[in-house]
Amino acid sequence: MGKIFYVMGKSSSGKDTVYKELLKDETLQLEKIVLYTTRPIRIKETDGVEYYFVDEEKRKELERADKVIEMRSYHTVHGIWKYFTVYDEHIDLAHHCYLAIGTLESYNKMKNYFGTENLIPIYIEASDSERLERALKREKKQADPNYEEVCRRFLADAQDFSEENILKAGIKKRFYNNEDRQQCIDAVIAYIAEVQSKE
C-alpha cells in the first residue's frame, strides 16, 4: 500500500525547496499530487503539470461526486480563485507513493479522507529569526515589496501552526531547516525511504 507524504511548515521555512528536491529524487519514486484550480491558465503553464485548470461548473461537478478532498479560496482583483485537491484517477495508493504540499488544515482534511495510516506528515521547521530574515530578503527583491503582507503571514502562521494545533494533528517528528538546507533534505529523504521500506 502506498503512502502520501505531506510537506508543510510555516512561511519561509523552506518547505517549497524541500518539496522540489524530494520530487527530483528518483530513488523515492514519489508521484506528485497535482491540485485543481479555477484560476485562468498562465503563459508557459501546462494543464496537468502546474495544476488541472477547470471552470466553476466542473468544480461543482467534482464536489457533487464527493471527489473534492479539501479546498482553499482566495479573493483576488479578478474574483475568487479556488485551489483544491481531488481524489481522481491519478491517485492510486495501491501501487504508488505520493508527495503533496499544503497547510496544516489541508493536511488534516487529507488525513480524514485517506486515513491516518496513509498520510505521513513531513513538518519543516526553522527558527523565527531565520524565517523572518529569509522572508524579508525575498520580499526586498520584488518590484513592489509588501512588508505588511510579510508580517501578516508571519503572525498568521504563529496561530495556524501553534504547538496545540501541531500536536492535535498528531505531528511528532520535525525536520529542522535552519543554516544547513541539504542536511534537512537528506534527513527527510532518509525518513521517507525508511517508511517505504516497511511497506
N, C-alpha and C positions, 0 to 999 in steps of 0.2 A: 504493500500500500504506500502510495506517495504522500509527501507532506507539503504543506505550504509554509515556506519560511517568510516571515513578515517583518520587514525592516521598518523601524520607527525611531523617533527621537525628536528632541526639541529643535527649533530652527537653528541653523549654523552648527549643528552637532557633527556634520559631515556625513549624514545618512545617505544623501544622494550619491556621493562619491563611492561610499562603501557598496551601495546597491549596484552601481555601474560595474565596479570591479568584480563583484560576485557573478554578474551575468556573463562577464568575459571569461571567467574561469571554466574551461571546458571539462575539467575533472569532476566538477559538481553536477554537470548536466542538468542545470536548472532551466525550466521553461519560464518565460515571462508572462505574467497575467496582465493583459492589455485592458486598460479601462475604456469605458464608453464615454462619449461626451456629446452634448447638444450644441457646443460652440462650432462655428464655421471652421472648416479646414484651412490651414495657413499655407502659404507658398513653401515648398520644399518638404511639406509633411505628406505622409503616405497613409491612406486608410488601412488600419490593421497593424501599423507599426508604432506610431506615437500613441494613437487612440483609434477606436472604432467611432467614426463620425455618424451620428444618427439625428433624425429630426425628433421633435417633441412627440409626434404620433407613434413613432417606433418605440420611444422610451416608454410611453403609456402601455403599449402592447406587451413589452417585456415585463413591465410591472404587473399587468393583469395575469401574465403567465407565471407569476411568482418567481421570476428569474433574477430580479434586482436584489442584490445582497445588501448593498449599502450605497448611499448617495449623498453628495455634497452639492450645495447650490451657492453660486457666487453672483452677487449683484454687480454688474458692470455697466459702463456707459452704453453698451449695446443691448442691454437687457439681462435677463437671468440665464447664466450658463450652468449646466448641470454636468457633473462628473460622477460616474457610478460604476460599480463592479457588477458584472453579470455572470451568472452560472450558465455558461453556454457550452457548445460542443468543443471548444478549445481547452476546457478544463477536464482532464481525465486522470483522476487521482489513482486509479487502478494501475496505471502504467508510468506515470511521470511525477517528478517533484517540481514545485513551482516557487518562484520568487515574486513577492509583491512588496509594495511600499505604501505607507499611508500614516494616518493618525492613530492615536490610541483608541479613539471612538470607532474608527473603521475596523481596527483590529478586533475589537470586542464583537462587532457585528459579524465579521467573518468567522470568528470563533463560534458564535452562536449558531451560525448557518452550517458550518462544516464539522463542528465538534472540536472540543479542546484537544483531543488526541491528534488531530490533523493540522493544527495551527501551531507553529513553532515561532515564538517571538524572538526577534533579533533587536534588542534595545541598545541603541548607540547613545553614549553619554559623553559629554565634555563639560569642563568646568564653566561656570557662568562667565568668568573673565575671558576665557578662551573664545567662547561663543560670541560674546559681545564684540570682542576685537575683530573676529572674522566678519561678523555682520556689518560693522562699520567700514571695514576695509572694502568689502564687496559693494556696499552702497555708495561709497565715495567714487567708484568707477562709473556709476550710472550717469546718464546725460542730465537727469534731473533728480538728484538724490532726495529721498524722502525719509529723513531720520525719525520723524514722528511715527511712521509705519514700522520702522525697525524696533522702536521702543514698545509699540503696541503689541507686536508679535512676541517680543521678549517677555512681556508681562502676562500675555495670554497663555504662553507656554508654561509659565510657573503654575498656573491654575490647571490647565489641561493635563500636564504631566506631574501633578502633585504626587508626593510619596503615597498618599492614600489611594489615589487612582491607579498608580502603578501596581501596588500590592493587590488591590481589588481585581485587577486584570490578571493576576496570577503570574506576573513577571518577576522572576527571581534572579536571572542571570543578566549581567550588564557587560557591555564591551566599551572600554574607555578609549576615546579618540581625542587625546589632547595633542601633545607635540609629535608623537610618532604614529602617523596615519597608517603606515604599512604594517606596523605591529598589530594594530587594531584589525585591519583587513585579514591578516594571517590568522589571527585568533578566531575570527568569525568563520573563515574557510575551514579551519581545523574542527570547529564545533559542528558545522553542518555535515562535514564528512563523517564525524563520529556518530551523529544522529542517523545518517543514511546507512551506516554500516550495521546498525542494529535492526534494520528492517529486513 
